[in-house]
């Protein structure tokens, strides 16, 4: 079942307000490389009821990086958390939804179920904690002292059970690089369950790299330190940047070696293994709805069951006064047939709006996801699955950090809004096939994405420019300059707050000149100076105090973002046993909108020439 955008007759996002930095929508089915899909498929393991904490053998302890991230949803403060032995579990996902009746941890199709019970597979080595987030520990109600226990590393590497946990792997499908890929599922991610903090908030814990599951395909269900460190850094950095995201509790080195062919060119090497504990309000994805919809028959009912679960647990404001999800369809139409319950339309419109808001955040901070398949799209609008991602350095709207994406650049920076709209369209199509949405409603969902995207984008760019009202012409001219000269994305935007009417600079301010680089030809300096003069005139004509304007810009334009070339160096250091650089980097990334933090090298842009293994990565991890 391969569903193209053209099959729906639905209008897609126009290339208007997004100006020169965004593309017209592609025909998604024509872009990808089907032969490369096997390299980006998911992997997973099997259930064992958790028992009290075991006595743990002495481990090769190393220093633990303890991070405190400024984040979007404050954790309960000054409340002593629970121990690992008595975390409060309330596993609503597994209670609400059907489990796989079979308990065979081998490659197979999982039918009539949303998840399968599966335990992490111990490595039988001596794991040690490399990094742990204090903020995320508070979010889940865990006492900070527990992060230092040797049992912490054992549990969050999958080598010991967590009391109260009932591990499982989710079943879902998805479109990968524009092609329907069938069953995918958690190939190397195992959920431990949902814990409840003192404020009553639920958080799902998931180990990535803890062993095989029935969805692992031909892979081993493991993850290497290289990719695990990158995921940990991105999760916490994005939270500090104010971008909706999954979180990371811990990064644990397993002590086991894993063989990987990083670029699928036959150069297989042994790398150190690691496990990240990911934390989210929900790990339900667009593909969770797509798989039963594609299979059809009695499995279509799973679409409604998962939707009702998500609405009840995460979109309860869409229900009636009592918060209950209705069991039937809406009122009958003119032809006497029951029309779809309107709550599903309201639900999908909000999902579309959240997704649009998140992709605008990506463009605000220069984030390129790299693998925007529908199975990598959160139903809550969070950023999820940090694989071959990157933050834009030398500005290039066509930049993609994923080697698999190079043939068509389907997931390039500029393509992200259109691709997310396609993914929303495919999600809506699943509801249409399940009888929960009609064609008219599907159009409303896509239109909701378009309207939300346009409004959020204009507002984000307005704030980045320090304007009361968005000026498309000023923004478009800036994009033209950036496309031609390829300055560093983050440094250039940050420097704009130094430009002001009466700043004494005839052309470029020192900060802006430094961001653009010393190698800028004189005619290009003049072109930028001309734009700066126009920018000063616009600023002078608006009624906005200078201090307020600068504060607005500096809150929208980060001073520090994760850079691939910095992380490559940190990975090498951590592999050699030194976590001091990682600790300092995480501390600085926790306050990304402050100037003067961290080493100057962390703000140096990558060279103009894209380097394989640094700015260009693969799905191998």
N, C-alpha and C positions, 0 to 999 in steps of 0.2 A: 504494500500500500504506500504509494509515493504521492503525497499531496502537494502540488505546486500552487503558488499564489494565484496563478492564472485560472485554476480550477474553480475558484470561489466567486469570481466576479466582484470582489470587494475592492473598494478604492483604497489605495495605499498612500503613505505619507508623501506630500509634495516637497520639492526642494525649494522652499521659499524663504521663510524666516531663518533657516539654518545656514543660509548664505553659502559662501564658497567653501566652507570647511566640511560640508556634508554632501553626500551623493544623492542622486536619484535612485530609487529602489532598483535592485537587480532582480533578475529572474532567478531565484535562489537555486532551483534545481539544476541550473546550468553551471553553477560555480564550483565547486568542490572537487575533490579527487577521491573517487570511490576506492581506488586501490590503496589509499593511505588510511582508510578508516580503521583497519585492524590495529594501527598503532595508537589510536586515541580511545579505544573502547575501555569500558570500566572493568574492575576486578573484585572477590569476596571470601567467608568461613562459617562456623556452626555452634548451636546452643548448649550451654552447660549451666545449670542453675548455680548462681553465685553462692559461695559459702563464706564464713567469717575469714578475715584476713589471715593468710598463711604466714608462718615465720619465714622471713626472707634471708637468704644467704648473704654474707658480706659482699658488697659490690665494690667495684672500682669507682669510688665516688670522685666526681669532679665538681668544679664550681658551678652553681646553678644561677643562671641569669634570671633575676626577679624583675619583672617589668610592671609598671603602673601606667596604664594608658588612659589618656583623656578620651572618653567615649560618649556615644550618642545617647545611651540609656543608663543613667547613673545606677551603680550598685548600691545596695543598702550600706550605709556608712556606720562605723563604730559598733557593729554588731558581731559578736563572736560567732564564728561559723561552726558548722558541724565537722566531725571527724570523717575520715574515709569509711569508718565502720558504720556510721549511721546517717549517711546522706538520705534525704527524704525523696523517695521515688514515687511518681504518679504517672504510670506509663499509659497515657491516654491514647496514643497512636495505636498501640497493639491491642488495647481494650476495645477500641471503636471499630477496628478493621479486621478483615479475615486473614488468618495466617495460612501459610503453605502446610498442607497436611503431611507432606513427606518431610523427613528429616535426614536427607541424604546430601552430604556436602561434596557434591561432584557436579561437573558441568551438565546442565539440563535446563529445559524450559520449565518455568514456574507458572502454573496455571491457576486461575480462580483465587488468586491471593495477591495481597499488596506487599507482603514481606515473607521472609522465611527465617526460622530460628537458626542461628549459627553462632558458634563460639570463635573468639580469636584463637589463633594457633600460636602457642608459645614458641619462642626461638630457642629456649633452653640455653640462654646466654646470660651475661650480667649487664642488664640495661642500666643506664644512668641518665638523669634529667639534665638537659642542656639549658632549657629556658622554661619559665613558668610565669604566667600572667597573674599578678595579684588582683587586678580588676576583674578578670574573668572568674577567678576563684570566688571573689565576693559575689559576683552575679549568680553563681550556682549555689551559694550558701556554704562554701567550703572554708574552713578556718585556714588562715595563711600559714600556720605552722605545719600543716599537713603537706605543703609543697616540698618540705625538706626531708620528709620521711623516705627511707629506702623503698618502702612499700609503694610509694607514689609512682616511682619509676617502673616497678614491676607491674602495677595495674595498668598504667597508661602506655605501656608498650605491648599490652596483651599477654603478658606472662603470668598474671595472677588475676583471679576474678574480683570484681568490685561487689561487695555485699549489696544486695537489693537489685542488682542489674539483671536484665534478661535480654541478652544480646540478640540482635537480628540484623538482617540486611534487607534493604528495600528493593522492590521489583519495579522497574519502569522501562520505558523505551525512549525513542527520540529520533529526531532528524539530526544527522551528523553531516556537516558540510553540504546541507541541502538535500540529502538522500535519507529516506526512511530506513533505519538500521534495525528495526525489530526490537527484540528484548535486549536490554543492556543491563541495568541494575547496578547495585553497589558491588563492583568487582573487587575492591580492596578497602572498602569502608564498612565498618561494623558499628552499628548503633548500640550503645549500652543501655539506653533508656532515657527517661525524662526525669530530671531532678527539679525540686521545688525549693526556692529560696524563702527567706523569712518574710518577704513581701508578697508571697503567693505566686511569683512568676515562675513559669515552667521553662526549663532549658534542656535541650536534647544534647547528649554527649555522644560523640562519634569518633572512633579510632580509625585513622586512615593509614593503611600499611600494616595491618595486624593479621594478615593471612587470607587464604582463599575462601571464597564463597561459591555457591552455584552459578554466580554471574561472572566468574573470573576469566572465562574463556580460556585461552591458552597461557595466561599470565600466572604469576606466583602470588598475587595478592599483597605484595610487599611494596615498600617505598624506600627510596634512597635519601640520605641526609641532604643531598643537594637540593632536591625538590621540596623536601619537608621543611627545611629552613626557610626557603622562599615563601612557602605557604604561611608559615607562622608569622614571618615579618609582614607579609601583605595583609593578613587578617587584622592584625593589631594596628598597622599603619593606616589602613582604610578607616577603621573605627575612629582613630584620632583625627583623621581628615574630615569626619562627618559624613562619610559615605555609607549607606546601608550595606551591611556585610555580615557574614558569619564570623565568629570569633575563634580564637585559638587559646586553649587553656595551657597546653604544654607541648614541648618538643623534647622527645626522649630518644636517645641513641640506643639501639637494640644490642649493639655489640656483635651483630651478625653481618656477614658480607653478602652482598647481592650483586648478581651479574646483570649488567645493562649494556645495550647497544645504543648509545645516546642519540646517534643520528641515523640509525638503521642502515649503516653502511658496512656492517660486518666487523666493526671494531669493538668487540665485546670486552668490557673491563669490569673488575670487581670494585664495588663501591660500598661504603659503610651504610647500613640500614638505619632507618629511623621511623618513628610513628608520631604523628600530630594528633592531638585530641581536639577535634573541631567542636564548636558549641554554637547552637542556633535554636531559635524558637521553634523551627520546623525545618526538616530536610525534604519536604515534599516538593517535587519539581513539576514542570510542565509535562514532562514525559511520564509522570505517574498517571496522568489522565489519558495520555495518548495511547499507551499500550493496550489497555482493555478496550478502548474505542476502536483501535485497529483490528483487534482480534474478533470483535463483534460477538454476536450470539448472547448467551447468558452473561458473558463477562462485561457487557455494556453496563450492567447494573453497578459495577465497581466504580464507574465514573461518578454516579450519584453518591455512592457511599463515601468516597474520598472527599467529594465536594462538600457533603454535609459535615463531615468531620472537620475539614479546614474552616468552614464557615462557623461552626459551633465553637471551635477552639481559638480561632485567630481573627475572625471577622464577625464576632457576635453582634456587633452594632447593626448588622444587616438583617438580623432576625426581628421578631416581634418583641413586645415588652417583656415576655417571660424568657426570652433568649433561646426558645426551642426552635429547632429546624423543622419546618413543615414536612409532612410525609408525602403529600400529593402534588399534582400539578396545579397550575393556576386556573383561572376561570375559563369557561368554554368560549371559543371564538364564534364568529358569525356562522361558520359552517357546522357548529355543534361539537367540533373536536376540541379537546382540552388543549389550551395553550401552555407553553412552558412556564413553570413557576418563575415569576419575575426576580426572585432572589438570586437566581443563577446569573441573570443578566447584570444585576447590581454588583455581584461578586466579581465577575469577569471585568467589568468596567473599572472597578477599583484595582484589580490586579494589573490591568493595562496602565492605569495612571501611576501606580507605584513603580512599574517597570520603566515607564518613561522618565519619571523623576530620577531613578537610579542611573540610567544611561546619560542623563544630563550631568549628574555628578561626575561620572567618568570623564566627560568632556571638560568639565570644569577643572579637574586635577590632572588631566592628561593620561588617564588610565586606558590601557588597551588589554582587553580580556584574553583574546587569542583563540578561544575555543567556544564561541557562543552557539553551541548546539542546544536543542530544546531540552535535553537532559541536564544541561548545566544552567538552567533558568529556575530560580526559586519562586515558589508560588507566593511568597511574601514580598518579593521585589528586592531581596537581599542579593549582594554579590556573592557568588558561590563558586567553588571549584577553581582554585588558583593553580593553574598549570603553567603553560608557557606564556605568562602574562608579561607586561612591561609597562612602565610609565614613560610617556613620550619624552625624549630628550631633544635631539635635533629635529625640529618640526618638519613632519612629512605626513600629510593627511592619509597617504596610502600605506603608511607603515603598518606592518603586521609582525609580531614577534615570533610567530609560529611557522616553522619550516614546512609543516604539512599544508599550511594555508597559502604558500607562495604562488602556486599556479594561478589562482584566481583572486587572491587577496580578499576573499569573502568576508573575513572578520577584521579587516583593516580598521584603523581608527575612525575614518570618515564613514565607514559602512555600518558602524554599530547601531545607530538609530533605526536604519532600515531593516537590519537583521533582527533586532529585537521586536520590531513590528511584525515581521514575518513569523517570529516565534509566538507572539501573541495570537496571530491569525491561526496558527496550527493548534494552539490550545483551544481557541474558540471552535475550531472545526471538530475537535474531539467532543465538545459539548453538543454540537449540532448532531453528530452521528449518534450520540446517546439520547437524543430527544429532549435535551435540557435547554436548548437554545434554537431559535429559528434563524433564517437568513437575515431577516431584518435586524434581529438582535446582534448577530455577528458583525454586521456593518456598524452598529452603534459601538461595539467594543473596539473595533479598529479606529473608528473616528475619535473615541475617547483617548486612545493612545496618541493620535495625531495632535489633538487639541492640547493635551497635557504636555506633550513634548515641546510644542511651539511656545507655550506660555512659560514653562520652566526654563527652557533654553534662553529665551529673551531675558528673563529675570536674572539668570546666572551670569550671562555675558554683561548685562547692565551693571551688576555688582562688581564684576571683575574690572570693568572700565571705570567704576566710581561715578556712575551717572544716575540721575533721578529717573530718566526715561531712556530706554534702549535706543541706540542710534545705529540702525543697520548699515548705513553708509560708512560711518567711522569704523565699525567693526569689520565690514567687508574689506575696506582698504588695509586695515591692519593684517588681516589674514593673507591678503595678496603679498604684502611685504614679507611675512613670515614664511610663506610657501616658497618665495624666491630665494631668500637668504638663509633659511633653515637655522635660525638661532635656537638656543635652548628654550623649550616651551615654558618650564617653570620659572627660570631666572628672568626671562623677558617679561612675563606677566607680573611677576613680583616687583620688577623695577618700575612699572608704570605708575605706582603711587608716588614715585619721586618727582614726577612731572606735574607742574602746577603753574597757574598763571602768576607771572611775576617771580618765577623761581631764579631768574638771573641767567638762565641758560638760553642762548640764542638757538641752539639746536637740541642736541641730546644732553640729558643730565649725565653725570658721571656713572650713576647706577645703571642707566639704560645703555650707555655706551659699553660698559663692562659686560652686560648681559649679551649684547650683540656680538661682542668679540673684537679682537684687535685686527683680524684679517679682513674686515669689511672694506670693500673698495670705496673710494671717495664718492663716486656717483651714488652708491647705495647709502652712504652716510647722509648724503643730501636728500635722498628719497625719504629716509626715516625722519630726518629733521623737518621736512615739509609736513609729514604726517603729525609729528609732535606739535608743530605750530597749529595745525587744525585742531588737534586734541586740546591744546591750551585754550583755544577760542571757545570750544564747546564747554569746557570746564568753567570758563569765565562767565559764560552766559547762563549758567544754572544757579539756582538759589540753594546752595548746599555748602555749609561751612567746611573749610579745608580739612580740619581735624576729623570731622565726621566722614568726609569722603575718603580720606586715607584709611581710617579704621575699617570702613566698608570693604575697601579693596584688599587690605591685608588679611581680612577674615575670609575672603573668597579665593585669594591667591596664595597657596602655601609657599613657605620659604624652603622647605625640605620635603623631598619625596624619596621613596626607595629607588635606587638606581641599580640596574643589573650589574654594571662593572664593579660597584662597591660590594654587592652581595657575592660576586664571584670571589673576591679577595677574602671576605668574611668566611665563606664556605671552606676555603683552603685553611684558614686559621683554625676554625672549629674542628676540621678533620684532623689537624695536628694536635688538638687538645687545648687550644687557647680560646676561651669564650669572652675575653675581656673586650675585644673589639665589637662583638655582637651585642654585649650588654650596653656599651656606650651608644651604639647605633640605635638600639631600641629605645633608650632613654631620650635621645634627641627626636626620634620619629614620633614619640608620644606627645610632643609639643610642636607640631609642624608649622604653626603660624607665627612662631616667635623667631626673631632674627638673632644671630650670634650664637646659635647652639651648634655643637658638634664640630667636626674637622672641616676645614675649607675644601678638602678633597671630595667630601660627600656632595658638594654642590657643583663640581666640575662636570660639564657635559661630556658625553661620549664623543669620540671622533666622528667625523662625517661619514667615514666608511663603516658600514654595518659589519660587525664581526660575528661569525658563527660561534655559538657557544656562550655569547655574552648578550648582544642585542637580539640575536636570532637563536631561538631555542626550539626544542622538539617536545612532543608529548611524552617522551620517555622519562619515567620517573620512578 
